[in-house]
C-alpha cells in the first residue's frame, strides 16, 4: 500500500499527468494507493467533494482527509460512486470516528491511518497511540501506522528526523518497529514513512511474520546444539496457567526428554529477557524453555541467550497461549 501526498498542486493538467503515471506504475506492481489531500486542493483543481471522479481517474483507491468535517459529510463521502476509500486521521483521541459512524457511514470504505512525525520528540507516546487505535479497532475499521527507515534521508518537510508514528520507534530497527505494531493487534497495515529504505531493511521487513510474535535472541558462547534446537522449535507457546516469574514453553521438555543437557551458565542471577533451559538437574523439567520476567537464581537452569534490550517491550505481548518464535541474532 502506498500513502501518497497530493498537498502541493499548481497546474491541474500537469498534476493529472504526473500522478496518473506514478499511480499507474504502482498499480502495475500490485499496490493500493491512498492520496493525502487538503481542502485547498479542491479549490486549486476546481473540483468538489461531491464529485471524487478526478481521483478515481488518476487510479487512486482512496483519499485521506487531511482535515475533518461534521461527520455527516464524511459519511456521505463514503458512498461515493467511484468506490474510493475515505481514510481518516487516527492520531486524535476524540469521538470523530463515532460521530461519522452515527451518520450510518459505509463502514467497509472507511479506513484509519495515523500521522507520521518528522521532528524528534514530536511523535505519539505509546499509551495515547493505544487509546486512539482502540477506537478504530473496536469498530472493525482498517488501521495503519508508520515506521521509519534508519537508512532513508528524505521526508516531506525540511526537518527529517525520521517519520514514525510512535516516538519510541524513532531510532529502532525498521523490522522491530513493524513487529511491535503487529504485536499490539491494533494495526493492520504498516507503512514506511520516509525514503528510501535500504535493501537489507526491506529484506528483514519482508521476513517478518505479522501473525506470530517473533523475538530476537543473542546466544551465549556456551549454548549447545541441543539448546539451539530447542530454541528453534517452531511451536513455542506460553502455558495458559501463567506465572509472573517467567514465560514457560513446556512441549520441548517432552520432545527432548531423553536428551542430556549438562549444566552451564547457571550460577548468576537471571535477568528479564534471559532465555533459559532446564538442565540435567531439573528432573521432569529438564529441557523446558523459559523466558525470564522477574530476576531470580536457579542452578537447575542454563542461560542459553538473551533477548536484545530494545526488544524487551515485546514480552508484554506474550499472553497466555501466545504462540512465538525466536530469531537468532548471532
C-alpha positions in Angstrom: 0.0 0.0 0.0 1.3 3.5 -0.9 0.5 6.7 1.0 1.0 9.5 -1.5 1.0 13.2 -0.7 -1.0 15.4 -3.0 -0.7 18.5 -0.9 1.2 20.7 -3.4 -0.8 21.4 -6.6 -0.2 24.2 -9.2 -1.3 23.1 -12.6 -4.2 20.7 -13.0 -3.1 19.2 -16.3 0.5 18.6 -15.1 -0.7 17.2 -11.8 -3.0 14.8 -13.6 -0.2 13.5 -15.9 2.3 13.2 -13.1 0.0 11.3 -10.7 -1.5 9.1 -13.4 2.0 7.9 -14.3 3.1 7.3 -10.8 -0.1 5.6 -9.7 -0.3 3.6 -12.9 3.2 2.2 -12.2 2.2 1.5 -8.6 -0.9 -0.4 -9.7 1.1 -2.5 -12.1 3.2 -3.5 -9.1 0.1 -4.5 -7.1 -0.1 -1.5 -4.8 -3.2 0.0 -3.3 -2.8 3.8 -3.4 -4.2 6.4 -1.0 -3.9 10.1 -1.8 -3.4 12.6 1.0 -5.4 15.7 0.1 -6.3 19.0 1.7 -9.3 21.2 1.2 -7.2 23.8 -0.7 -6.5 21.2 -3.4 -10.2 21.2 -4.4 -10.2 24.9 -5.0 -7.0 24.8 -7.0 -8.3 21.9 -9.1 -11.7 23.4 -9.4 -13.4 20.2 -8.2 -15.9 19.4 -5.4 -16.1 17.0 -2.5 -19.4 15.9 -4.1 -17.5 14.5 -7.1 -14.4 12.4 -6.5 -14.1 11.1 -10.0 -10.9 13.1 -10.6 -9.1 11.0 -8.1 -10.6 7.8 -9.4 -9.4 8.7 -13.0 -5.9 9.1 -11.6 -6.2 5.4 -10.5 -6.3 6.1 -6.7 -8.0 3.6 -4.4 -8.9 6.2 -1.7 -8.3 9.6 -0.4 -7.1 10.7 3.1 -8.9 13.7 4.5 -6.2 16.0 5.9 -9.0 17.9 7.7 -12.3 16.7 9.1 -15.9 17.9 8.5 -19.0 17.5 10.6 -19.4 13.7 10.4 -22.3 13.7 8.1 -20.1 14.9 5.2 -17.6 12.1 5.7 -20.4 9.6 5.9 -21.8 10.8 2.6 -18.3 10.7 1.0 -18.1 7.0 2.0 -20.9 6.3 -0.5 -19.1 7.9 -3.5 -20.0 6.0 -6.7 -16.3 5.6 -7.6 -15.9 3.3 -4.6 -13.0 5.2 -3.2 -12.0 4.5 0.4 -12.2 7.5 2.8 -9.2 7.5 5.1 -9.4 9.3 8.5 -6.7 10.6 10.8 -6.3 8.2 13.7 -3.9 10.3 15.8 -6.6 12.1 17.8 -8.3 10.5 20.8 -11.7 12.2 20.2 -15.1 10.8 19.1 -14.5 11.8 15.5 -15.0 8.2 14.2 -18.0 7.5 16.3 -19.6 10.7 15.0 -19.1 9.7 11.4 -20.4 6.2 12.1 -23.5 7.6 13.8 -24.5 9.0 10.4 -24.6 5.5 9.0 -21.3 5.7 7.1 -20.4 2.9 4.6 -18.0 1.2 7.0 -16.1 -1.0 4.6 -15.0 2.1 2.8 -13.8 3.9 6.0 -10.1 3.5 6.7 -8.0 4.8 9.6 -4.4 5.9 9.4 -2.1 7.5 12.0 0.1 10.5 11.2 3.9 10.5 10.9 6.1 12.9 12.7 9.4 14.2 11.2 10.5 16.2 14.2 12.5 14.4 17.0 10.3 14.2 20.1 7.0 15.0 18.4 5.5 11.6 17.7 2.9 9.8 19.8 3.5 8.3 23.2 2.6 4.6 23.3 -0.4 4.8 25.7 -2.0 7.6 23.7 -1.4 5.6 20.5 -3.2 2.6 22.0 -6.2 4.7 23.1 -6.5 6.2 19.6 -6.1 2.9 17.8 -8.6 1.1 20.0 -11.4 3.5 18.9 -11.0 2.2 15.4 -10.3 -1.4 16.1 -13.4 -1.9 18.2 -15.5 -0.9 15.1 -13.5 -3.2 12.8 -12.1 -0.3 10.8 -8.9 -1.0 8.8 -6.0 0.7 10.5 -2.5 1.8 9.5 0.6 3.4 11.1 4.1 4.5 10.0 7.5 3.2 10.7 10.8 4.9 9.9 13.8 3.6 7.9 17.2 4.2 9.5 18.8 4.5 6.1 16.3 6.9 4.5 17.3 10.6 4.0 14.1 12.0 2.5 10.7 13.1 4.0 8.0 15.6 3.1 9.4 18.5 5.1 12.8 20.3 5.6 13.0 18.7 9.0 13.6 15.0 8.7 14.5 13.2 11.9 12.7 10.1 10.7 9.0 9.5 10.1 7.5 7.2 12.7 4.0 7.3 14.3 5.4 6.3 17.7 8.2 8.3 19.3 9.6 5.1 20.9 10.3 3.8 17.4 12.3 6.6 16.0 15.8 5.0 16.4 14.8 1.3 16.4 15.5 -1.1 13.5 12.7 -0.9 10.9 11.6 -4.6 11.2 11.4 -4.3 15.0 9.1 -1.3 14.7 6.9 -3.4 12.5 7.0 -6.4 14.8 5.9 -4.2 17.6 3.0 -2.6 15.8 1.7 -6.1 14.7 2.2 -7.4 18.2 -0.2 -4.8 19.5 -3.0 -6.3 17.4 -4.2 -2.7 16.7 -2.5 -2.1 13.3 -3.4 -3.8 10.0 -1.1 -2.0 7.7 2.5 -0.8 8.4 3.9 1.8 6.0 7.5 3.1 5.7 7.2 6.8 6.1 10.5 8.1 4.7 12.6 7.3 1.6 14.4 5.2 0.8 14.7 2.1 2.9 17.8 0.0 2.3 17.6 -3.4 0.5 18.7 -5.0 3.8 15.9 -3.3 5.7 13.3 -4.4 3.1 14.6 -7.9 3.2 14.3 -8.0 7.0 10.9 -6.4 6.9 9.7 -8.9 4.3 10.7 -11.8 6.6 8.5 -10.6 9.5 5.6 -12.9 10.3 2.9 -10.4 11.1 0.7 -13.2 12.6 3.2 -14.7 15.0 5.2 -12.9 17.6 9.0 -13.2 17.0 11.7 -12.5 19.5 15.4 -11.9 18.7 17.9 -13.9 20.7 21.6 -13.5 21.2 23.1 -16.9 22.2 25.8 -17.1 24.9 29.0 -18.8 23.7 28.4 -22.0 25.7 24.9 -22.6 24.2 24.9 -26.2 23.0 23.5 -27.6 19.7 20.6 -29.2 21.6 19.7 -25.9 23.3 19.8 -24.1 19.9 17.5 -26.9 18.6 15.1 -26.3 21.5 15.2 -22.5 20.8 14.4 -23.2 17.1 11.4 -25.3 17.9 8.6 -23.9 15.7 5.7 -24.3 18.0 6.6 -22.4 21.2 3.6 -21.1 23.2 3.2 -19.8 26.7 1.4 -22.0 29.0 -2.2 -21.0 29.8 -1.7 -21.2 33.5 0.8 -18.4 33.6 3.4 -17.5 36.2 4.7 -14.0 36.9 8.3 -15.0 37.0 8.8 -16.5 33.5 7.2 -17.4 30.2 7.2 -21.2 30.1 7.3 -23.2 26.9 6.8 -26.8 28.1 6.3 -29.0 25.0 10.0 -29.0 24.3 10.7 -30.8 27.5 8.5 -33.7 26.3 10.1 -33.7 22.8 13.7 -33.7 24.1 13.0 -35.6 27.4 15.7 -38.3 26.6 18.4 -35.8 25.6 21.1 -35.0 28.2 21.7 -31.3 29.0 24.7 -30.7 31.3 24.8 -27.6 33.4 26.5 -24.4 32.3 26.0 -20.6 32.8 23.7 -21.5 35.8 25.2 -19.7 38.8 24.4 -16.0 38.2 21.1 -14.2 38.8 18.9 -14.4 35.6 17.5 -11.1 34.4 14.4 -10.1 32.5 14.7 -11.2 28.9 17.2 -14.1 29.6 16.3 -17.3 27.8 17.0 -20.3 30.0 16.6 -24.1 29.6 16.3 -26.7 32.3 19.5 -28.8 32.7 20.0 -32.4 33.8 19.4 -31.4 37.5 15.9 -30.2 36.9 14.1 -33.6 36.8 10.9 -33.7 34.7 11.5 -30.0 33.8 14.8 -30.8 32.0 14.8 -29.1 28.6 11.9 -26.9 29.4 12.4 -23.4 27.8 11.7 -20.3 29.8 12.0 -16.5 29.2 12.7 -14.8 32.5 10.3 -12.0 33.5 11.5 -11.4 37.1 15.1 -11.7 38.3 15.9 -14.9 40.1 18.5 -17.6 40.6 18.2 -21.3 39.9 21.2 -23.5 39.2 18.9 -26.1 37.6 18.5 -23.7 34.6 21.1 -22.9 31.9 21.4 -19.4 30.4 21.4 -20.0 26.6 20.7 -16.5 25.3 19.4 -13.0 25.8 16.6 -11.1 24.1 18.2 -7.8 22.9 17.3 -4.8 25.3 15.4 -2.9 22.6 13.1 -5.9 22.1 12.1 -6.4 25.8 9.0 -4.4 25.1 7.7 -7.3 23.1 7.5 -9.5 26.2 4.4 -7.6 27.3 2.5 -9.2 24.4 3.3 -12.8 25.3 -0.1 -13.6 26.9 -1.5 -17.0 28.0 -1.4 -19.3 25.0 0.5 -16.8 22.8 2.5 -18.5 20.0 6.0 -17.2 19.5 9.3 -18.0 17.8 12.9 -16.9 18.1 15.1 -15.2 15.5 18.9 -15.7 16.2 21.0 -12.5 16.1 24.3 -14.3 16.2 
